[in-house]
Amino acid sequence: MLPIIRTRRLILRPRDLRDLESCIAMDSDPEVMRYVGGMPADPRTHAEWLVRRIGTVFPAGLGYWSLVPEENPAGFLGWVCLIPADDADSRSPAEIGWRVVRQAWGRGYAPEAAAALLRHAFGTLGLDRVIATAHPSNTQSFRVAEKIGLAPLGDSDYFGEPCKLYEARPDSEPVQPIAPIA
């Protein structure tokens, strides 16, 4: 079971099937999907894939969290994940990722949530390395990664797609520290 993680403005709760329609709506926005493979070709197939992904059992402490605003716990702002990485050399134990609905872009939700997951990865789980990937043109994701302390490692060919690769280690320092709530 994943923990519920709270930040100053967000509740990160384990993603479940009640988030399905919100995830489908978010993934139906061409701007949201611009750098992550584009629009799903078949909505029904995409919904079935989401149901399977939501039901995936990851190793303890890893998975997907839905972002909900503290002031509206029924709301949906997107998701963050900390999942097993499948990089070619298998040295990385986890990959961090994020996706936020377009209406919430520019408000700092992605770095706030991702920073909380990094604290979970290093503090709670004791991981020694977390990676992130971003499309070579996705400057918004570069900023999120660097803001939370991930260092650029250069270009990569992750799952056959060109990308920028980032990493963080427990001693990484975020550019702008994002403090957890007490």
Secondary structure, DSSP 4 states (H G I P E B T S, - for coil): -PPPEE-SSEEEEE--GGGHHHHHHHHT-HHHHTTTT-S-S-HHHHHHHHHHHHHPPPSTT-EEEEEEETT-TT---EEEEEE----TT----EEEEEEE-GGGTTSSHHHHHHHHHHHIIIIIS--S-EEEEE-TT-HHHHHHHHHTTPEEEEEEEETTEEEEEEEE-TT---SS--PPP-
